Amino acid sequence: MGGQVSAKMDAILTSMPLVKANKLRALAITGRERSALLPDVPTMRESGFKDFEFYAWYGLWAPANLAAPIRQKLETTVQRIVATPAWKERMSAQGFEAVYRNSADFAKFIDSEVARYQTIVTAANIKPD
């Protein structure tokens, strides 16, 4: 907004109010499909970036040594909440798709994300400064 940055990638939740106020211009959505919140904004794929797909994702974290009964109760409670229409509607209104994964599936998802980004970092020869 101050004219110092020519482009950025940001979650729709924080950028959308600025787009709606004409302070930022949305160029593309990084997901596979267009967002219902910004239906006129094309995806990166539609904009010519083949196989481009990026999502911000969030999870519920707990200590590694959390007792199994407590972990199970948390998983059951979160699964129930995420399945409710009210929760789905609230998340959708903020640009999120609420998806439940139990702790084992979430760990696999994280591993796959790390591997995916490691491939990108290696191919692009990205080095920390």
C-alpha positions, 0 to 999 in steps of 0.5 A: 500500500505504501508503494515499496513492494511490487508483489506478495503472496498472502492469505486471502483472509488478510488481503481481501479487505484491502482488495475490496477497498481498492488498496491492493489488486489481486492478480491470482489465486494460488489454489486449484480453483477460484475463490468464491470470495473473489470469483473474478480473480483467476487461479495461477494455473489459469494465468499460465503457471502450469502445476502451480498450487499453494495453500496456507494450512493450519493445524492444532498442535499439542506436546509430543508426549501428550497422553493418548486419552487426552489426544483422542478426546481432542481429536474427537472434539475437533472432528465433531466441530469441523463437521458442523455446518456452522464451523464450515460456514464460518471458515468458508466466509474467511476463505478457508476450507475446513478439513479434519485430519487425525494426528496420524494423517496430519503428521503424514500431510506435514511430511508430504508438504516438507518433501514437496517444498524440499523438492522446490528448494533443491530444484531452485537451488535456494540457499539461506542467507 
